[in-house]
């Protein structure tokens, strides 16, 4: 137990330091974009939150499979915690995107762009995932059904990631193989910010699982006492 | 294969024995088309543009109600235990129910299409292409709808939860491609012009059927 808390604190410390560094890199170190201007700086955080929502939903998908194979509630707890965090970061991605879009496209949202559309649908799917968990009748059926739904919902993630690569859309493509449109300093700022957000995600995930475990222990004690 | 056939015949028998249910579905699709007609009668619009969204939204909302009792019925009547104890695999239950859902929804859709052409005067498009699109769209709809119906039958307020869980997943997979392909067909395209959408829908048909086959054990198991 002691060891685990130390690791958690360590991750938290690393996340804080990296986030401070990435704020410095994003706002001061990197040059202003030649065509878009300062509004382009939102991109470092937008991409990082979008990446994290994919990662978090991916973790929900993988732990869902583990749960169905092993029927161990540990995996269910991680899946649920990861889905909740994923929704938070997905919300960040679909709110920071329009702020940039208003400045560059002149409109907050483009409904005809499939990348935007599919990411919004991804957000809706995992909101539905929470609704499913809230309406389950027992702990076992909650874990089973939400694992199945999380697996189905995950098919949206690769589509959302690949949408602008499949259907030539307005949304810019960042990770292009042929030619790097990013300057190297911008690429580094983006990389640091992605790593910082990933550490933050791991910290949040551990905390959320701990809180859920505590909640369960309290419920058990309550039932023992007879409250 | 025999088990799938038996489940299929049992479901079809239940659906058609209780004639009130089929009648209600048909009435519902008339109501949806009629409400679109009334809504669009007071504003100026281009019929060609709105035809395909109207058709698919009618299909999905009338089809959704026929999906909802598929598994809930078993739980309410207490036949679920018997079905699970029978010496057949869970996936044959899934495929049997999928086939019966597919047939019922397809009949409903053909009826809605008829009503649509009565209410909206529109030039008849390439019907073969339209029917093929409707059939492959319905396969995916019934395949995914069946899994979600099994999930939602175990939840409280299952009638509300079915659309909540089904709509977002169907939205970006089947509905969006089907609507785009159908509107091209209404504008005079043929099946070969919409092959990209058709491939997309077929891909999701396979994905949903595979998901149903792999995961139905875990849904029915608890």
Interface residues (C-beta under 8 A of the other chain):
Chain A: X68 X114 X117 X118 X121 X124 X125 X128 X131 X132 X135 X136 X137 X138 X140 X141 X144 X145 X147 X148 X149 X151 X152 X153 X155 X156 X159
Chain B: X144 X147 X151 X154 X155 X156 X157 X161 X164 X165 X167 X168 X169 X171 X172 X173 X176 X207 X211 X215 X218 X219 X221 X222
